[in-house]
């Protein structure tokens, strides 16, 4: 049983309806939670921990990226943990926020020759892992995070998004 309380905000037009996004998020983040619990022994609090998903556009995420990361450009996904934790630490009642930009997801999906939904699923997993302290700045960390993403996506029937690439 999931220990997540998923809150969704759709900030702009063009996204699937909120019910469809909620179903996708429950399936995808539930799969990520299952893998974290079973393979990584990630603890979860007794009460569901809240994760906020914001479905935005390039303009919105560009502003957030500029303000919080000093990068004045859109990006596909940003994650903001409510509290800093390392992989394996117990999360609190608020896990954090994941913000996704629709136009960037659309462009990348075309470039990657993937469906929009498949790419969005990958970005939800990617953002979710950041909330648990996973990162990809150093090569060893990238290999760990990307391997975990690949295993989670495989449980959803999705291919390895990093096949044939060096860790980012």
PALUMFI-300009 format. One record per atom (N, C-alpha, C): residue in three letters; residue number from 1; x, y, z; atom name. Coordinates in nm, 4 decimals. Example, Ala and Ser with C-alpha at 12.3 -4.5 7.8 and 13.67 -1.06 7.14 Angstrom:
2
PT   residu   num         c1         c2         c3   atome
PT      ala     1     1.3190    -0.5690     0.7800       N
PT      ala     1     1.2300    -0.4500     0.7800      CA
PT      ala     1     1.3200    -0.3300     0.7800       C
PT      ser     2     1.2850    -0.2250     0.7080       N
PT      ser     2     1.3670    -0.1060     0.7140      CA
PT      ser     2     1.2900     0.0030     0.7870       C
//
This chain:
168
PT   residu   num         c1         c2         c3   atome
PT      unk     1     0.0838    -0.1192     0.0000       N
PT      unk     1     0.0000     0.0000     0.0000      CA
PT      unk     1     0.0875     0.1244     0.0000       C
PT      unk     2     0.0521     0.2203    -0.0815       N
PT      unk     2     0.1333     0.3409    -0.0942      CA
PT      unk     2     0.1321     0.4240     0.0326       C
PT      unk     3     0.2429     0.4830     0.0581       N
PT      unk     3     0.2564     0.5750     0.1704      CA
PT      unk     3     0.2749     0.7175     0.1189       C
PT      unk     4     0.2115     0.7459     0.0043       N
PT      unk     4     0.2229     0.8786    -0.0567      CA
PT      unk     4     0.0873     0.9460    -0.0606       C
PT      unk     5     0.0877     1.0742    -0.0346       N
PT      unk     5    -0.0295     1.1597    -0.0519      CA
PT      unk     5     0.0067     1.2543    -0.1658       C
PT      unk     6    -0.0404     1.2234    -0.2855       N
PT      unk     6    -0.0010     1.2980    -0.4051      CA
PT      unk     6    -0.0982     1.4127    -0.4286       C
PT      unk     7    -0.0442     1.5336    -0.4266       N
PT      unk     7    -0.1225     1.6544    -0.4546      CA
PT      unk     7    -0.0837     1.7050    -0.5921       C
PT      unk     8    -0.1827     1.7422    -0.6717       N
PT      unk     8    -0.1565     1.7838    -0.8094      CA
PT      unk     8    -0.2115     1.9233    -0.8345       C
PT      unk     9    -0.1296     2.0053    -0.8997       N
PT      unk     9    -0.1734     2.1366    -0.9475      CA
PT      unk     9    -0.1405     2.1455    -1.0967       C
PT      unk    10    -0.2413     2.1696    -1.1776       N
PT      unk    10    -0.2223     2.1893    -1.3211      CA
PT      unk    10    -0.2301     2.3399    -1.3441       C
PT      unk    11    -0.1149     2.3991    -1.3761       N
PT      unk    11    -0.1031     2.5446    -1.3824      CA
PT      unk    11    -0.1354     2.6042    -1.5193       C
PT      unk    12    -0.1294     2.5224    -1.6247       N
PT      unk    12    -0.1506     2.5740    -1.7602      CA
PT      unk    12    -0.2293     2.4722    -1.8424       C
PT      unk    13    -0.2864     2.5195    -1.9515       N
PT      unk    13    -0.3573     2.4314    -2.0435      CA
PT      unk    13    -0.2582     2.3430    -2.1188       C
PT      unk    14    -0.3114     2.2354    -2.1763       N
PT      unk    14    -0.2310     2.1478    -2.2602      CA
PT      unk    14    -0.1922     2.0177    -2.1940       C
PT      unk    15    -0.2053     2.0086    -2.0630       N
PT      unk    15    -0.1771     1.8856    -1.9906      CA
PT      unk    15    -0.2995     1.7951    -1.9967       C
PT      unk    16    -0.2813     1.6644    -1.9804       N
PT      unk    16    -0.3979     1.5779    -1.9628      CA
PT      unk    16    -0.4798     1.6273    -1.8431       C
PT      unk    17    -0.6062     1.5839    -1.8337       N
PT      unk    17    -0.6885     1.6310    -1.7218      CA
PT      unk    17    -0.6320     1.5808    -1.5894       C
PT      unk    18    -0.6729     1.6476    -1.4827       N
PT      unk    18    -0.6156     1.6199    -1.3506      CA
PT      unk    18    -0.6366     1.4751    -1.3064       C
PT      unk    19    -0.7521     1.4172    -1.3372       N
PT      unk    19    -0.7761     1.2775    -1.3005      CA
PT      unk    19    -0.6767     1.1839    -1.3690       C
PT      unk    20    -0.6517     1.2072    -1.4976       N
PT      unk    20    -0.5558     1.1235    -1.5715      CA
PT      unk    20    -0.4154     1.1408    -1.5145       C
PT      unk    21    -0.3781     1.2642    -1.4815       N
PT      unk    21    -0.2464     1.2884    -1.4226      CA
PT      unk    21    -0.2351     1.2213    -1.2862       C
PT      unk    22    -0.3429     1.2246    -1.2094       N
PT      unk    22    -0.3401     1.1618    -1.0770      CA
PT      unk    22    -0.3260     1.0111    -1.0897       C
PT      unk    23    -0.3972     0.9495    -1.1841       N
PT      unk    23    -0.3848     0.8057    -1.2061      CA
PT      unk    23    -0.2419     0.7697    -1.2474       C
PT      unk    24    -0.1854     0.8497    -1.3396       N
PT      unk    24    -0.0481     0.8252    -1.3837      CA
PT      unk    24     0.0481     0.8390    -1.2667       C
PT      unk    25     0.0347     0.9459    -1.1903       N
PT      unk    25     0.1252     0.9708    -1.0781      CA
PT      unk    25     0.1155     0.8595    -0.9742       C
PT      unk    26    -0.0056     0.8142    -0.9438       N
PT      unk    26    -0.0217     0.7048    -0.8477      CA
PT      unk    26     0.0480     0.5787    -0.8962       C
PT      unk    27     0.0324     0.5473    -1.0243       N
PT      unk    27     0.0937     0.4267    -1.0808      CA
PT      unk    27     0.2456     0.4392    -1.0819       C
PT      unk    28     0.2961     0.5520    -1.1320       N
PT      unk    28     0.4402     0.5705    -1.1495      CA
PT      unk    28     0.5112     0.5871    -1.0146       C
PT      unk    29     0.4614     0.6762    -0.9314       N
PT      unk    29     0.5269     0.6975    -0.8022      CA
PT      unk    29     0.5052     0.5790    -0.7089       C
PT      unk    30     0.3932     0.5092    -0.7252       N
PT      unk    30     0.3722     0.3857    -0.6494      CA
PT      unk    30     0.4759     0.2806    -0.6863       C
PT      unk    31     0.5050     0.2685    -0.8159       N
PT      unk    31     0.6094     0.1746    -0.8604      CA
PT      unk    31     0.7457     0.2163    -0.8054       C
PT      unk    32     0.7730     0.3467    -0.8074       N
PT      unk    32     0.9008     0.3959    -0.7533      CA
PT      unk    32     0.9095     0.3668    -0.6035       C
PT      unk    33     0.8005     0.3900    -0.5332       N
PT      unk    33     0.7977     0.3604    -0.3898      CA
PT      unk    33     0.8228     0.2115    -0.3650       C
PT      unk    34     0.7581     0.1249    -0.4434       N
PT      unk    34     0.7762    -0.0198    -0.4257      CA
PT      unk    34     0.9220    -0.0605    -0.4436       C
PT      unk    35     0.9871    -0.0086    -0.5472       N
PT      unk    35     1.1271    -0.0427    -0.5714      CA
PT      unk    35     1.2158     0.0134    -0.4603       C
PT      unk    36     1.1893     0.1370    -0.4188       N
PT      unk    36     1.2690     0.1950    -0.3101      CA
PT      unk    36     1.2556     0.1114    -0.1825       C
PT      unk    37     1.1347     0.0696    -0.1516       N
PT      unk    37     1.1120    -0.0103    -0.0304      CA
PT      unk    37     1.1810    -0.1461    -0.0400       C
PT      unk    38     1.1589    -0.2155    -0.1529       N
PT      unk    38     1.2044    -0.3546    -0.1627      CA
PT      unk    38     1.3523    -0.3677    -0.1955       C
PT      unk    39     1.4044    -0.2832    -0.2816       N
PT      unk    39     1.5431    -0.2979    -0.3258      CA
PT      unk    39     1.6408    -0.2083    -0.2508       C
PT      unk    40     1.5931    -0.0940    -0.2062       N
PT      unk    40     1.6820     0.0025    -0.1404      CA
PT      unk    40     1.6564     0.0121     0.0097       C
PT      unk    41     1.5560    -0.0637     0.0583       N
PT      unk    41     1.5174    -0.0612     0.1991      CA
PT      unk    41     1.4895     0.0797     0.2492       C
PT      unk    42     1.4274     0.1602     0.1618       N
PT      unk    42     1.3913     0.2979     0.1957      CA
PT      unk    42     1.2761     0.2967     0.2955       C
PT      unk    43     1.2951     0.3586     0.4116       N
PT      unk    43     1.1832     0.3657     0.5066      CA
PT      unk    43     1.0836     0.4751     0.4652       C
PT      unk    44     0.9602     0.4567     0.5058       N
PT      unk    44     0.8548     0.5556     0.4872      CA
PT      unk    44     0.7842     0.5727     0.6207       C
PT      unk    45     0.7364     0.6932     0.6502       N
PT      unk    45     0.6646     0.7122     0.7768      CA
PT      unk    45     0.5337     0.6332     0.7783       C
PT      unk    46     0.4783     0.6125     0.8976       N
PT      unk    46     0.3527     0.5386     0.9108      CA
PT      unk    46     0.2389     0.6096     0.8387       C
PT      unk    47     0.2366     0.7406     0.8474       N
PT      unk    47     0.1347     0.8198     0.7781      CA
PT      unk    47     0.1867     0.8551     0.6390       C
PT      unk    48     0.0975     0.8635     0.5387       N
PT      unk    48     0.1435     0.8976     0.4031      CA
PT      unk    48     0.2202     1.0302     0.4011       C
PT      unk    49     0.3298     1.0314     0.3283       N
PT      unk    49     0.4086     1.1525     0.3116      CA
PT      unk    49     0.3603     1.2237     0.1853       C
PT      unk    50     0.3500     1.3544     0.1921       N
PT      unk    50     0.2928     1.4326     0.0824      CA
PT      unk    50     0.3972     1.4706    -0.0210       C
PT      unk    51     0.3624     1.4508    -0.1474       N
PT      unk    51     0.4436     1.4977    -0.2585      CA
PT      unk    51     0.3526     1.5830    -0.3467       C
PT      unk    52     0.4025     1.6977    -0.3851       N
PT      unk    52     0.3273     1.7912    -0.4672      CA
PT      unk    52     0.3812     1.7878    -0.6097       C
PT      unk    53     0.2910     1.7695    -0.7056       N
PT      unk    53     0.3276     1.7708    -0.8469      CA
PT      unk    53     0.2654     1.8940    -0.9103       C
PT      unk    54     0.3488     1.9748    -0.9732       N
PT      unk    54     0.3018     2.0952    -1.0407      CA
PT      unk    54     0.3284     2.0780    -1.1896       C
PT      unk    55     0.2218     2.0809    -1.2670       N
PT      unk    55     0.2308     2.0662    -1.4114      CA
PT      unk    55     0.2222     2.2063    -1.4712       C
PT      unk    56     0.3371     2.2551    -1.5178       N
PT      unk    56     0.3531     2.3940    -1.5584      CA
PT      unk    56     0.3946     2.4024    -1.7053       C
PT      unk    57     0.4469     2.5181    -1.7425       N
PT      unk    57     0.4951     2.5400    -1.8788      CA
PT      unk    57     0.6389     2.5903    -1.8735       C
PT      unk    58     0.6981     2.6077    -1.9921       N
PT      unk    58     0.8373     2.6521    -2.0005      CA
PT      unk    58     0.8589     2.7869    -1.9337       C
PT      unk    59     0.7656     2.8793    -1.9512       N
PT      unk    59     0.7820     3.0137    -1.8933      CA
PT      unk    59     0.7880     3.0058    -1.7411       C
PT      unk    60     0.6994     2.9300    -1.6821       N
PT      unk    60     0.6964     2.9167    -1.5364      CA
PT      unk    60     0.8237     2.8509    -1.4847       C
PT      unk    61     0.8612     2.7397    -1.5451       N
PT      unk    61     0.9784     2.6670    -1.4951      CA
PT      unk    61     1.1075     2.7449    -1.5229       C
PT      unk    62     1.1104     2.8237    -1.6307       N
PT      unk    62     1.2270     2.9082    -1.6568      CA
PT      unk    62     1.2464     3.0073    -1.5427       C
PT      unk    63     1.1384     3.0705    -1.4986       N
PT      unk    63     1.1474     3.1658    -1.3881      CA
PT      unk    63     1.1933     3.1010    -1.2587       C
PT      unk    64     1.1412     2.9835    -1.2308       N
PT      unk    64     1.1809     2.9107    -1.1094      CA
PT      unk    64     1.3268     2.8671    -1.1195       C
PT      unk    65     1.3657     2.8182    -1.2360       N
PT      unk    65     1.5037     2.7745    -1.2580      CA
PT      unk    65     1.5996     2.8928    -1.2425       C
PT      unk    66     1.5602     3.0091    -1.2918       N
PT      unk    66     1.6448     3.1289    -1.2790      CA
PT      unk    66     1.6575     3.1709    -1.1327       C
PT      unk    67     1.5456     3.1721    -1.0630       N
PT      unk    67     1.5454     3.2178    -0.9242      CA
PT      unk    67     1.6201     3.1233    -0.8303       C
PT      unk    68     1.5984     2.9922    -0.8439       N
PT      unk    68     1.6507     2.8973    -0.7472      CA
PT      unk    68     1.7809     2.8316    -0.7874       C
PT      unk    69     1.8086     2.8286    -0.9188       N
PT      unk    69     1.9303     2.7597    -0.9638      CA
PT      unk    69     2.0236     2.8517    -1.0427       C
PT      unk    70     1.9823     2.9761    -1.0654       N
PT      unk    70     2.0650     3.0708    -1.1390      CA
PT      unk    70     2.0788     3.0367    -1.2862       C
PT      unk    71     1.9838     2.9586    -1.3393       N
PT      unk    71     1.9870     2.9178    -1.4805      CA
PT      unk    71     1.8619     2.9722    -1.5479       C
PT      unk    72     1.8780     3.0789    -1.6244       N
PT      unk    72     1.7635     3.1474    -1.6874      CA
PT      unk    72     1.7248     3.0791    -1.8174       C
PT      unk    73     1.6736     2.9566    -1.8031       N
PT      unk    73     1.6281     2.8791    -1.9181      CA
PT      unk    73     1.5306     2.7735    -1.8689       C
PT      unk    74     1.4415     2.7289    -1.9572       N
PT      unk    74     1.3513     2.6218    -1.9143      CA
PT      unk    74     1.4260     2.4909    -1.9002       C
PT      unk    75     1.3697     2.4025    -1.8225       N
PT      unk    75     1.4216     2.2678    -1.8050      CA
PT      unk    75     1.3018     2.1746    -1.7969       C
PT      unk    76     1.3257     2.0450    -1.8014       N
PT      unk    76     1.2139     1.9519    -1.8033      CA
PT      unk    76     1.1497     1.9334    -1.6660       C
PT      unk    77     1.2312     1.9156    -1.5621       N
PT      unk    77     1.1784     1.8887    -1.4285      CA
PT      unk    77     1.2682     1.9518    -1.3228       C
PT      unk    78     1.2045     2.0051    -1.2204       N
PT      unk    78     1.2751     2.0554    -1.1031      CA
PT      unk    78     1.2150     1.9882    -0.9801       C
PT      unk    79     1.2999     1.9559    -0.8854       N
PT      unk    79     1.2548     1.8957    -0.7600      CA
PT      unk    79     1.3042     1.9805    -0.6441       C
PT      unk    80     1.2158     2.0002    -0.5478       N
PT      unk    80     1.2489     2.0769    -0.4287      CA
PT      unk    80     1.2084     1.9963    -0.3057       C
PT      unk    81     1.3062     1.9287    -0.2424       N
PT      unk    81     1.2732     1.8537    -0.1213      CA
PT      unk    81     1.2240     1.9479    -0.0118       C
PT      unk    82     1.1234     1.9047     0.0633       N
PT      unk    82     1.0750     1.9849     0.1761      CA
PT      unk    82     1.1828     1.9944     0.2837       C
PT      unk    83     1.2559     1.8845     0.3005       N
PT      unk    83     1.3664     1.8784     0.3959      CA
PT      unk    83     1.4771     1.7986     0.3299       C
PT      unk    84     1.6022     1.8394     0.3464       N
PT      unk    84     1.7097     1.7622     0.2851      CA
PT      unk    84     1.7231     1.6256     0.3518       C
PT      unk    85     1.7222     1.5213     0.2685       N
PT      unk    85     1.7469     1.3873     0.3186      CA
PT      unk    85     1.8428     1.3177     0.2237       C
PT      unk    86     1.9089     1.2169     0.2741       N
PT      unk    86     1.9969     1.1331     0.1928      CA
PT      unk    86     1.9230     1.0033     0.1629       C
PT      unk    87     1.9602     0.9348     0.0552       N
PT      unk    87     1.8968     0.8064     0.0278      CA
PT      unk    87     1.9018     0.7164     0.1509       C
PT      unk    88     1.7873     0.6594     0.1855       N
PT      unk    88     1.7787     0.5718     0.3021      CA
PT      unk    88     1.7314     0.6401     0.4277       C
PT      unk    89     1.7308     0.7752     0.4294       N
PT      unk    89     1.6790     0.8480     0.5451      CA
PT      unk    89     1.5264     0.8440     0.5446       C
PT      unk    90     1.4667     0.8528     0.6613       N
PT      unk    90     1.3220     0.8577     0.6750      CA
PT      unk    90     1.2713     0.9956     0.6313       C
PT      unk    91     1.1811     0.9999     0.5331       N
PT      unk    91     1.1238     1.1291     0.4960      CA
PT      unk    91     1.0244     1.1753     0.6020       C
PT      unk    92     0.9982     1.3045     0.6014       N
PT      unk    92     0.8995     1.3607     0.6929      CA
PT      unk    92     0.7603     1.3579     0.6320       C
PT      unk    93     0.6686     1.4315     0.6918       N
PT      unk    93     0.5307     1.4332     0.6425      CA
PT      unk    93     0.5169     1.5014     0.5057       C
PT      unk    94     0.6120     1.5877     0.4731       N
PT      unk    94     0.6146     1.6543     0.3431      CA
PT      unk    94     0.7420     1.6104     0.2716       C
PT      unk    95     0.7270     1.5428     0.1584       N
PT      unk    95     0.8442     1.4994     0.0825      CA
PT      unk    95     0.9001     1.6148     0.0013       C
PT      unk    96     0.8134     1.6853    -0.0725       N
PT      unk    96     0.8587     1.7993    -0.1501      CA
PT      unk    96     0.7767     1.8193    -0.2750       C
PT      unk    97     0.8299     1.9034    -0.3640       N
PT      unk    97     0.7603     1.9440    -0.4860      CA
PT      unk    97     0.8377     1.8994    -0.6093       C
PT      unk    98     0.7630     1.8573    -0.7106       N
PT      unk    98     0.8178     1.8264    -0.8418      CA
PT      unk    98     0.7424     1.9139    -0.9410       C
PT      unk    99     0.8162     1.9900    -1.0210       N
PT      unk    99     0.7567     2.0796    -1.1194      CA
PT      unk    99     0.8033     2.0347    -1.2572       C
PT      unk   100     0.7088     2.0216    -1.3495       N
PT      unk   100     0.7402     1.9713    -1.4833      CA
PT      unk   100     0.6878     2.0690    -1.5881       C
PT      unk   101     0.7692     2.0958    -1.6907       N
PT      unk   101     0.7347     2.1900    -1.7981      CA
PT      unk   101     0.6866     2.1156    -1.9221       C
PT      unk   102     0.5621     2.1421    -1.9620       N
PT      unk   102     0.4983     2.0692    -2.0716      CA
PT      unk   102     0.5722     2.0818    -2.2038       C
PT      unk   103     0.6065     2.2025    -2.2471       N
PT      unk   103     0.6691     2.2185    -2.3784      CA
PT      unk   103     0.8042     2.1477    -2.3876       C
PT      unk   104     0.8810     2.1531    -2.2801       N
PT      unk   104     1.0104     2.0852    -2.2803      CA
PT      unk   104     0.9912     1.9342    -2.2869       C
PT      unk   105     0.8951     1.8817    -2.2124       N
PT      unk   105     0.8670     1.7383    -2.2175      CA
PT      unk   105     0.8261     1.6985    -2.3593       C
PT      unk   106     0.7423     1.7801    -2.4228       N
PT      unk   106     0.6987     1.7506    -2.5602      CA
PT      unk   106     0.8168     1.7486    -2.6572       C
PT      unk   107     0.9023     1.8513    -2.6502       N
PT      unk   107     1.0192     1.8586    -2.7399      CA
PT      unk   107     1.1120     1.7396    -2.7189       C
PT      unk   108     1.1419     1.7113    -2.5936       N
PT      unk   108     1.2334     1.6015    -2.5635      CA
PT      unk   108     1.1758     1.4676    -2.6072       C
PT      unk   109     1.0467     1.4474    -2.5876       N
PT      unk   109     0.9838     1.3209    -2.6285      CA
PT      unk   109     0.9999     1.3005    -2.7788       C
PT      unk   110     0.9797     1.4072    -2.8566       N
PT      unk   110     0.9972     1.3980    -3.0022      CA
PT      unk   110     1.1432     1.3669    -3.0342       C
PT      unk   111     1.2356     1.4414    -2.9724       N
PT      unk   111     1.3789     1.4204    -2.9974      CA
PT      unk   111     1.4228     1.2781    -2.9608       C
PT      unk   112     1.3652     1.2238    -2.8545       N
PT      unk   112     1.4016     1.0906    -2.8063      CA
PT      unk   112     1.3226     0.9796    -2.8747       C
PT      unk   113     1.2287     1.0199    -2.9586       N
PT      unk   113     1.1401     0.9254    -3.0282      CA
PT      unk   113     1.0655     0.8378    -2.9285       C
PT      unk   114     1.0129     0.9033    -2.8253       N
PT      unk   114     0.9332     0.8363    -2.7223      CA
PT      unk   114     0.7972     0.9040    -2.7167       C
PT      unk   115     0.7010     0.8338    -2.6601       N
PT      unk   115     0.5710     0.8978    -2.6403      CA
PT      unk   115     0.5829     1.0021    -2.5295       C
PT      unk   116     0.4942     1.0986    -2.5342       N
PT      unk   116     0.4891     1.2010    -2.4303      CA
PT      unk   116     0.4724     1.1345    -2.2936       C
PT      unk   117     0.3784     1.0400    -2.2823       N
PT      unk   117     0.3523     0.9753    -2.1536      CA
PT      unk   117     0.4735     0.8977    -2.1016       C
PT      unk   118     0.5428     0.8270    -2.1904       N
PT      unk   118     0.6609     0.7528    -2.1462      CA
PT      unk   118     0.7682     0.8470    -2.0923       C
PT      unk   119     0.7889     0.9588    -2.1623       N
PT      unk   119     0.8900     1.0541    -2.1159      CA
PT      unk   119     0.8459     1.1195    -1.9850       C
PT      unk   120     0.7178     1.1532    -1.9753       N
PT      unk   120     0.6660     1.2106    -1.8517      CA
PT      unk   120     0.6822     1.1126    -1.7360       C
PT      unk   121     0.6543     0.9846    -1.7596       N
PT      unk   121     0.6742     0.8835    -1.6552      CA
PT      unk   121     0.8187     0.8834    -1.6067       C
PT      unk   122     0.9128     0.8897    -1.7001       N
PT      unk   122     1.0536     0.8917    -1.6630      CA
PT      unk   122     1.0845     1.0148    -1.5782       C
PT      unk   123     1.0337     1.1304    -1.6183       N
PT      unk   123     1.0636     1.2532    -1.5445      CA
PT      unk   123     0.9993     1.2534    -1.4058       C
PT      unk   124     0.8830     1.1916    -1.3916       N
PT      unk   124     0.8226     1.1785    -1.2585      CA
PT      unk   124     0.9128     1.0947    -1.1680       C
PT      unk   125     0.9631     0.9835    -1.2194       N
PT      unk   125     1.0548     0.8987    -1.1416      CA
PT      unk   125     1.1822     0.9765    -1.1090       C
PT      unk   126     1.2382     1.0431    -1.2078       N
PT      unk   126     1.3619     1.1196    -1.1888      CA
PT      unk   126     1.3437     1.2247    -1.0786       C
PT      unk   127     1.2371     1.3032    -1.0896       N
PT      unk   127     1.2110     1.4058    -0.9900      CA
PT      unk   127     1.1867     1.3482    -0.8518       C
PT      unk   128     1.1153     1.2366    -0.8462       N
PT      unk   128     1.0852     1.1700    -0.7200      CA
PT      unk   128     1.2136     1.1246    -0.6514       C
PT      unk   129     1.3058     1.0669    -0.7263       N
PT      unk   129     1.4320     1.0218    -0.6666      CA
PT      unk   129     1.5131     1.1383    -0.6121       C
PT      unk   130     1.5080     1.2535    -0.6787       N
PT      unk   130     1.5767     1.3715    -0.6253      CA
PT      unk   130     1.5228     1.4068    -0.4869       C
PT      unk   131     1.3925     1.3901    -0.4648       N
PT      unk   131     1.3344     1.4221    -0.3344      CA
PT      unk   131     1.3882     1.3319    -0.2239       C
PT      unk   132     1.4392     1.2144    -0.2612       N
PT      unk   132     1.4971     1.1209    -0.1648      CA
PT      unk   132     1.6482     1.1359    -0.1535       C
PT      unk   133     1.7035     1.2390    -0.2166       N
PT      unk   133     1.8458     1.2668    -0.2020      CA
PT      unk   133     1.9346     1.2080    -0.3097       C
PT      unk   134     1.8756     1.1419    -0.4097       N
PT      unk   134     1.9568     1.0898    -0.5205      CA
PT      unk   134     1.9946     1.2052    -0.6117       C
PT      unk   135     2.1143     1.1951    -0.6722       N
PT      unk   135     2.1609     1.3010    -0.7612      CA
PT      unk   135     2.2470     1.2406    -0.8704       C
PT      unk   136     2.2835     1.3245    -0.9657       N
PT      unk   136     2.3608     1.2766    -1.0801      CA
PT      unk   136     2.4738     1.3725    -1.1160       C
PT      unk   137     2.5247     1.4439    -1.0170       N
PT      unk   137     2.6345     1.5380    -1.0425      CA
PT      unk   137     2.7656     1.4622    -1.0613       C
PT      unk   138     2.7948     1.3711    -0.9704       N
PT      unk   138     2.9155     1.2886    -0.9806      CA
PT      unk   138     2.8824     1.1598    -1.0556       C
PT      unk   139     2.9785     1.1046    -1.1283       N
PT      unk   139     2.9556     0.9868    -1.2114      CA
PT      unk   139     2.9017     0.8686    -1.1305       C
PT      unk   140     2.9605     0.8404    -1.0137       N
PT      unk   140     2.9136     0.7275    -0.9325      CA
PT      unk   140     2.7681     0.7468    -0.8899       C
PT      unk   141     2.7350     0.8698    -0.8494       N
PT      unk   141     2.5971     0.8996    -0.8099      CA
PT      unk   141     2.5030     0.8875    -0.9292       C
PT      unk   142     2.5468     0.9343    -1.0454       N
PT      unk   142     2.4651     0.9259    -1.1670      CA
PT      unk   142     2.4388     0.7804    -1.2036       C
PT      unk   143     2.5407     0.6973    -1.1938       N
PT      unk   143     2.5225     0.5552    -1.2251      CA
PT      unk   143     2.4208     0.4919    -1.1308       C
PT      unk   144     2.4297     0.5252    -1.0021       N
PT      unk   144     2.3350     0.4711    -0.9047      CA
PT      unk   144     2.1926     0.5195    -0.9344       C
PT      unk   145     2.1763     0.6501    -0.9546       N
PT      unk   145     2.0431     0.7064    -0.9782      CA
PT      unk   145     1.9836     0.6549    -1.1086       C
PT      unk   146     2.0627     0.6550    -1.2146       N
PT      unk   146     2.0130     0.6098    -1.3445      CA
PT      unk   146     1.9791     0.4610    -1.3423       C
PT      unk   147     2.0572     0.3812    -1.2701       N
PT      unk   147     2.0248     0.2395    -1.2575      CA
PT      unk   147     1.8937     0.2186    -1.1842       C
PT      unk   148     1.8720     0.2966    -1.0809       N
PT      unk   148     1.7479     0.2884    -1.0046      CA
PT      unk   148     1.6295     0.3326    -1.0911       C
PT      unk   149     1.6457     0.4419    -1.1649       N
PT      unk   149     1.5405     0.4872    -1.2569      CA
PT      unk   149     1.5057     0.3770    -1.3567       C
PT      unk   150     1.6075     0.3155    -1.4131       N
PT      unk   150     1.5877     0.2111    -1.5134      CA
PT      unk   150     1.5112     0.0928    -1.4542       C
PT      unk   151     1.5465     0.0525    -1.3319       N
PT      unk   151     1.4763    -0.0592    -1.2670      CA
PT      unk   151     1.3302    -0.0244    -1.2389       C
PT      unk   152     1.3057     0.0979    -1.1937       N
PT      unk   152     1.1673     0.1409    -1.1675      CA
PT      unk   152     1.0878     0.1427    -1.2976       C
PT      unk   153     1.1439     0.2021    -1.4013       N
PT      unk   153     1.0732     0.2107    -1.5293      CA
PT      unk   153     1.0469     0.0723    -1.5874       C
PT      unk   154     1.1377    -0.0215    -1.5655       N
PT      unk   154     1.1173    -0.1584    -1.6151      CA
PT      unk   154     0.9947    -0.2217    -1.5504       C
PT      unk   155     0.9688    -0.1908    -1.4226       N
PT      unk   155     0.8497    -0.2462    -1.3569      CA
PT      unk   155     0.7222    -0.1914    -1.4198       C
PT      unk   156     0.7339    -0.0789    -1.4902       N
PT      unk   156     0.6201    -0.0179    -1.5596      CA
PT      unk   156     0.6154    -0.0580    -1.7066       C
PT      unk   157     0.7093    -0.1452    -1.7469       N
PT      unk   157     0.7136    -0.1890    -1.8860      CA
PT      unk   157     0.7791    -0.0891    -1.9796       C
PT      unk   158     0.8597     0.0027    -1.9244       N
PT      unk   158     0.9255     0.1049    -2.0053      CA
PT      unk   158     1.0733     0.0730    -2.0227       C
PT      unk   159     1.1267     0.1121    -2.1369       N
PT      unk   159     1.2658     0.0816    -2.1690      CA
PT      unk   159     1.3620     0.1724    -2.0931       C
PT      unk   160     1.4874     0.1326    -2.0931       N
PT      unk   160     1.5956     0.2056    -2.0283      CA
PT      unk   160     1.6165     0.3395    -2.1003       C
PT      unk   161     1.5877     0.4512    -2.0349       N
PT      unk   161     1.6034     0.5819    -2.0994      CA
PT      unk   161     1.7491     0.6206    -2.1208       C
PT      unk   162     1.8418     0.5480    -2.0586       N
PT      unk   162     1.9832     0.5816    -2.0680      CA
PT      unk   162     2.0617     0.4838    -2.1527       C
PT      unk   163     1.9950     0.3897    -2.2178       N
PT      unk   163     2.0645     0.2896    -2.2990      CA
PT      unk   163     2.1542     0.3565    -2.4008       C
PT      unk   164     2.2800     0.3143    -2.4027       N
PT      unk   164     2.3754     0.3674    -2.4992      CA
PT      unk   164     2.4333     0.5029    -2.4633       C
PT      unk   165     2.4084     0.5521    -2.3433       N
PT      unk   165     2.4599     0.6824    -2.3027      CA
PT      unk   165     2.5539     0.6665    -2.1835       C
PT      unk   166     2.6462     0.7606    -2.1715       N
PT      unk   166     2.7258     0.7681    -2.0496      CA
PT      unk   166     2.6399     0.8323    -1.9409       C
PT      unk   167     2.6654     0.8033    -1.8127       N
PT      unk   167     2.5888     0.8687    -1.7051      CA
PT      unk   167     2.5991     1.0191    -1.7171       C
PT      unk   168     2.4878     1.0876    -1.6886       N
PT      unk   168     2.4870     1.2348    -1.6984      CA
PT      unk   168     2.5351     1.3003    -1.5718       C
//
